[in-house]
């Protein structure tokens, strides 16, 4: 009986050719009896209906390959010099900004060492910037598939810009919008009009991709060093005046777009 109603036996019974009329008659009677008495065929149907539909859990090794959240290590500010993300990292998103690079000379680096020593003596421990630049945009988030057309749009808008001289010579203190980092920067004092022309072209691309444009009244500068938290008041009152004299010599940089 049970063998007759297994899946393999059902297939075999359909393909087999009966060789004896008694066997055929017995099989027919048995099928009618099962149908009237709620035999194994009906029981099997009920079991299939009652089977749970919940999915089996994924193995841990697969879950580890595709985590929903960024690993705790990547969000630990102690692993990034105390820096805190301005926005949460998401896979496929790239934090991006447009800037003019500045490659310092040895004299410039010596000046920075003096500035940082002076700031430390007045209670402001600053970390030297890893690289130096002048920002032409805010930090925005680009989807991966935007990167190439975004770069092409920038190139098309900036290709007509000509070489100009940019001079920076006055120290200022800046703080980011989230008040999580304070910066010591050197403000631009010549070349402001030309930089604004560059920003205007960059803003066109930002608008094209529905991203935030640059600040309405920007203070163009090169960030020199930073510290965690908002120490704007402390640095303005105790450091800037004393540090301003050794940096009185202006630093010039020609930018060729």
N, C-alpha and C positions, 0 to 999 in steps of 0.2 A: 504493500500500500504506500508506504512512505517513499519507497524508491520510485514508484510510478509518478509521484508528484514533485520530484526534484526537477530542477530546471533542465539538467542534461537528459533525464529520462523523457521529459515532455517532448524535446526535440527529436529524440530517437523514435518515439511512438508515432510522431507525425510522418517521419520518413519511411518507417517500416511498412512492408506489405503483409497483411494477415494471411496465414497459410491454412488456418483451420477455422471453420465457421463457429465452432463452440467457443473458441478463444475470443472471436469477435463478439459473439453474443454475451459472454461473461463480462467483457470489457465495457460493453454498452450498458449492461445492467448496473455494473459497479458505478459508472459515471452518473446514471440517473439516481442511484441511491445516495451518492455523495452530494448531489445537488439538492435532494430533498432534505437531507439530514444536516446540512451545513458542514460538509466534510472538509478535508484539508485544504481544498482549493479556496474555499471561502475564508478559512482561518488564515491562510497565507495572505489574502487580500487585506484582511483586517490588520495583520501585523505590519504590512507595508504602510497602511494609513496611520498607524500609531507610532511609527518610527520617528524619533526626534529629528528636527530639521536644523538644529543649531550646528554651526560650522566648528570643525576642530580647531583648536588654537594653533597658531603658527609656532614653529620651533624657535627657541631663543636665539639661535645663530642667525636666522633670517631677520628677526626683529632688530638685532644689533647692526645688521647691514643697512637698514633703512630707518633710523631713529626719527621720531616725530619732533623731538626737541634737540636743540644744539647741545652737545656734551657740556657738562658743567665746567670742564677745564677751559673751554674756549670762552666762557662767560666770566671766569675768575679774573677780576681786575688785577690781582697780585701777580698774575702771569704776564701782564701787559704794562708793567711799570706803574700800576695804579690807575690807568686809563679806564673809563667806563663808556660802554657803547651808547651812542646817541639814539640808536634805534636797534631793535632786535634783528639779529641775523636770520635770514631765510635763504634756504638753498635756491640757487638760480638767480639770486639778486646780488648785484655788485655795487657797493658804495663807490661813488665816482665824483671827481671834481676836475675842473679845468684850471691850469696854473702856468705861470712862467717859472722855469727853474733858475736857481742862482747857484753857481759853482764858486765857492769862496776861495780866496787866496790865503796864503799863510798868515799875512798880516791881519786879516779879518778874524781868523781863528784865535790868534793871540789876544785880540781885543775881547773876544767872547770869554776867554778864560779869566781876564781881569774883571769883566762884568759879573760873572757867576761867583767869583770869589768875594766881590763886594756885596752882592746880594746875600750870600751865605752868612757873612759877618753881621748882617742886619736881620737875620732870622728868616730869610726866604731861600729855601734850598730848591734850586732850579735844576731841571734836567735839560741838557743840550739837545736841540733838535737833531734827528738823524739825517735830515736833508733840509735844504732851504728853498723856499719858493714864494712866489707872489700869487695869491689866489685870484682867479677871474670868475669864479662861480661859487655857489654854495655846494655843500656835499649833497648829492642826490642819489637815488637808487635806480639803477638800470637793470632791466631784465637782460639775460644773456643774449637773446636774439636781437636786442636793440643796439648792441655795442658797435657793430660794423656800420649800420646806417647813421648812427649818432656821430661817429668819427668822420664819416664822409660829409655829413652836413657841416660839421665844424670846419673841416678843411676847405670846403667850398666858400664858406663865409669869411674865412680869415686869409685866404690866399692873396688878396689885394693889399693887405696891410704891409706897410714899409718899416724898415729898420728905424729905431729911435733910441734915444739915451734916457735912461731912468736913474734917478738919484734918490737915495734914502739916507737920512742923517739925523732923525730925531727919535728918541726912545719913547715908547708908549706902552701902557699896560692894557691888555685885552682879556675878556672873559667870554667863553662860549655861551650860547643861548641857554643851555641846560645848567649853567653855573657849576660845572663839574671840573673845569680846567681853566687855569689862568696862564696867560702868555706874556712874555716880554718880547715886544716887536720893535722893528725899526721902520718908521713911517716914511712913505715916499714924499719927497718935497719937489721933485721935478719929473715931468713926464706924465702928469696926471691926466691931461687931455687925451693923450694917445692911448693910455690904458683904458680910459672910458670908452674909446672907440672899439677896443677889443671886447670889452664887456658887452657893449651893444650887440656885437655880432654873436657872441656866445649866448646872450639872452634870446636871440632869434631861434637858435637851435633848441634851447630849453623850452620855449613856448611851443615849438613844433612837436615836442615829445610830451607836452603837458607837465612839465617839471617846474620847480620854483626858480625864478630868475634871481639875479644878484640883488644885494641890498640897495635901497634907493639912494642913500647918502654914504657910500662906502669910504672907509679909511684904508687905502691901499698900504700894505706893509709886508715885511718879511719877518715871520716869527723866528726868534732866536733860541728861546728856551721856554720851558713850561713847568708847572707844578699842579698837583691835584687839588681840587677845591677852588673856592672863590677867595683869593687873597688880593683882590684888586685894591681895597683900601690900604692894606698894610704895605703893599709895594709902592703905591703912589706916594704915601706919606714918608716912608723910611728909606726908599731905595732910588727912585727915579732921579731926584735932584742930584744925589751924589754920583750916580752913574752917568749922568748926561755929559759931564765934562770930558771924560776920557773918550767918549764916542762923538765928540764934536766934529771930527773929520768925517766928511760925507763919503759915502761909498757909491760909486757909479757902476752901472751895468748896462751895456747895450743889448737890446733884444731884437733879434731878427726873426720875423715870423715867416 
